[in-house]
Amino acid sequence: MAKFRILTVILCTSVFCFAQNINTNNKSVNVKVKGLPAQYTSLRIDTLSRCIQNLPDMANISAATEGRTEYLKRISGTDKNDYVKIWNAKVQLVYQWRYKLHYLLMPQGGLEAHAPVFHETEGTAPVSETITGDPQEGDFFAFSSPRRYYFNSQEAAQKSAVKLARQRVSELRGLECPK
């Protein structure tokens, strides 16, 4: 049961580390954890390596669009107020981090009381990012203060979302695991 608790704590902490996008310069995390066996007080996790296992292919990136009708005022700087169909687009990027962690359980009462536990573990953590189109690239605007931009075509919304998703994938290319 104690091993299960320790592994659960390690898994939760590692997922927390990856969810926070820890900088590559920050490779160590100290955590005070409830639920550790009584003889241990803290957990230290060192990231030995982490890389992205599988990025989506740039050619296969496509956006899902949704359209809705809204009542807009002062359309494109005129006095025109009307119901207009506007579009949004999203791209869902899914990839996996592969990691190798070294962890150390520190004993309560110092090293004289109990020996520290050293262990290495490897695994993967799935990541899903939603990339939305940037309305600033939109076809028209409404309202005057603050001015808000919108897409009035499905194609323009998709094009913006796909462009931003491709930029994100190219940013992540440098973090891919060596083949």
N, C-alpha and C positions, 0 to 999 in steps of 0.2 A: 504494500500500500504506500509506503514511503517513497519507493522508486517512482510509482505512478504520480504522486504529488510533485516530485522534483521535475519529472519530465513534463508535466502539465505546466508548471511554472516556467520552465525553459521555453516551451513552445509559445506560451502567451507573451512572454517577454520578447522573444525573437520576432513574433508577428508585430508587436508594438514598435520595435526598432525599425522594421521595414516600413510600417505604415507611416512613421514619422520621417521617412526619407533621410536617415542619418547620413550626414556628410561623411565622405570617405576618410577625412582626417580624424573623425571621431570614431574610434574603433572599439571603445570600451564603455560599458554601461554598468553602474552599480545600482542595485535595486534592493530595497527593504521589502520583504514579502511575508505576508501572513500565510500560514498554511505549510510552511517548511517544517521538517522534523524539528523537534524541540532543541536538539543540540546544535542547530545551525541558525545564524542570525541574518545573513545576507547572501546575496548571489551576485557574482560578477561575471559578465558575459563579454568575451572578446570576439570580435568578428575577424576570423582568419581570412575569409574570402567571401565575396558575394558578387554575383554577376547575373545578367538576364539570360535565361535559358532559351526562350523562343519569342522573337518579336514577330508581329504580323507582317506579311508581305505588302510592300507599298503599292503594288499593282492591284491588290485585291481589296483595298480600303474603299468602303462605300458608306454613304450616310443615309440615315433614316430621317425622313422629313415629316413634319406635321404642320398643317395649316389651320388657321383660325381667323375668325372675323372679329375685328375690334372697331370701336368708334373712336376715330382720331380727330383731333382739332388742329387747325392751322397746318394743314398738310403741305409740305415742301415750302413753307414760308408764306403761303397765301392765306386768305380768310376762309378757305374751304374746310368744312367739317363734314365727315361722311364715314360710313361703314366701309372698311377696307379689309381685304383678305391679306393677311401677313403670314410669313413662313419662317419656321425654325428648322434647323437640321442638327443631328447629333451623330457622332461616330463613337462606337464602343471599342476601345483598345483593350485586349486581354493578352497578358503575357505572364511569365513566371520568373521569380527570383530564385536562383540556386544559391545556397549559402552553406558555409562551414563555420561552426561556432565552437569556441572553447569556453567552458564555463567552470567556475570555481565556487564551491559552497564554503563560506567562512564559518568556522565553529564559534559557538557562543562561549565566552570566557577565555578566548585566546587559543593559540595553537597547543598549549599544554593540555587543555581539556579533551579535545578530539582532533583527529587529523583532518585537514581540509580535503574535500573531494574534488578531483580534477576529472573532467570528462570532455570529449569532443563529440559533436553531433553534426550531421549533415541533413539537408532537406530542401524542400522547395516551398515557396509561398506564392499563391496566385495573386495577381494584381489586376484590377479592372479600372480603367480610366474612361470617363465620359468627356469627349471633346465636343464643344458646341461651336457653331458658326459665330463669327464676330459681327454683330449688327452694325458696327461702325463701317463695315464694307457694304452696307445695305444700299438699296436703290433709291430710297427716299427717306424723309424725316417728317416728324410731326411734333406738335407742341413747340413752344418757343423757349420756355425756361423751366427745366433744362430741355434741350433739344434731344429727342430720341430717334434713333435710326432703326429702320426695318427693312426686311427683304420682301419684295412684292412678287418674287417668282421662286418657284421650287428649285430651279436650277442654280440660281445665285446662292441660295442658302446651302445647298449641297456642296457647291464649289468651295465656299468659304470653310465649311466644316472639314472637308477632305483635305484642303490645303493646310489647315492647322493641325490635323491629325498626322499628315506626312511630316510636318515640321517636328512634331513631338517624337515620332519614330526615329527621325534622323538624329535628334538630340540623344536618344537612348542607345543608338548604335555603338557608341564608344564604351558602353557598359556591358556589351554582349560577352558571353563566355567564349573562351578560345575554342576553336573547333578541333 
